[in-house]
Amino acid sequence: MASQHRITCVNKEHRQNPHECIKHVGGINDNGTRWRLTQAEAIAYIENKTYEFFVRSGTHVAWVIVAMSPYGHKYLKTQSDGYLPDNLLSLNECPLS
């Protein structure tokens, strides 16, 4: 069973295409340490069912899924839940260290 992790921050490249914009996702472990993964690493973990990722806004949770751009590039986005837009791009920037 995949372990679940909340994404609380992202690092973005300055690109116009939202499918290629996210470079890293990150969050905080139960022990208070920070974690950070490249988008490619997070996609691989989702696809091999090692981790599941989610974003929380208040009491609403949106699961992060792997999507495919019209150009064939895999990227991360939040699953439609009727409450939240795809809000990965609106998260704060992750610390770089």
C-alpha positions in Angstrom: 0.0 0.0 0.0 1.3 3.4 -1.0 2.2 5.8 1.8 0.4 9.2 1.6 2.2 12.6 1.7 0.9 16.1 1.6 2.5 18.5 -0.9 2.8 21.9 0.7 5.2 23.6 -1.7 6.5 23.6 -5.3 9.5 25.0 -7.2 8.6 26.2 -10.7 10.5 27.1 -13.8 9.6 30.3 -15.5 7.8 28.8 -18.4 4.5 29.7 -20.0 3.4 26.0 -20.4 1.8 24.9 -17.0 2.5 21.2 -18.0 6.3 21.9 -17.8 6.3 24.5 -15.1 6.7 22.4 -11.9 10.3 21.3 -11.3 10.0 20.1 -7.6 7.3 19.3 -5.1 7.8 19.2 -1.4 6.4 18.9 2.1 7.1 18.2 5.7 7.6 14.8 7.3 5.9 13.7 10.5 9.2 14.4 12.4 9.4 18.0 11.1 12.0 17.5 8.4 11.4 18.7 4.9 11.3 16.6 1.8 11.6 17.6 -1.8 11.3 15.5 -5.0 11.7 16.4 -8.7 8.5 16.2 -10.7 9.9 13.1 -12.5 10.6 11.4 -9.1 7.1 12.1 -7.9 5.6 10.8 -11.1 7.6 7.6 -10.8 6.6 7.1 -7.2 2.9 7.6 -8.1 3.1 5.2 -11.1 4.9 2.5 -9.1 2.4 3.0 -6.2 5.1 3.8 -3.7 3.6 7.1 -2.7 0.3 9.0 -3.0 0.4 12.7 -2.9 -2.3 15.2 -2.0 -2.9 18.9 -1.5 -5.1 20.3 1.3 -7.1 23.5 1.4 -9.0 23.9 4.6 -11.0 20.7 5.0 -10.8 19.8 1.3 -8.3 17.3 0.0 -7.3 17.0 -3.7 -5.3 14.0 -4.8 -2.3 14.6 -7.1 -2.3 12.5 -10.2 -0.2 12.0 -13.3 -1.6 13.6 -16.5 -0.3 13.7 -20.0 0.0 17.0 -21.9 -1.1 17.3 -25.6 2.6 17.0 -26.5 3.1 13.7 -24.7 4.8 15.0 -21.5 3.8 13.6 -18.1 3.1 16.2 -15.4 1.5 16.4 -12.0 -1.9 18.0 -11.4 -4.7 17.7 -8.7 -7.6 15.5 -9.4 -10.9 17.3 -9.9 -12.9 17.2 -6.7 -15.6 19.8 -7.3 -14.1 22.2 -4.9 -10.5 23.0 -5.8 -9.0 24.1 -9.1 -5.7 22.5 -9.9 -3.8 24.3 -7.2 -0.3 22.9 -7.3 0.8 26.0 -9.2 -0.6 28.3 -6.4 1.5 26.7 -3.6 4.4 28.5 -2.0 7.9 28.0 -3.2 9.8 25.2 -1.5 13.0 26.2 0.3 16.0 25.2 -1.8 18.1 23.7 1.0 
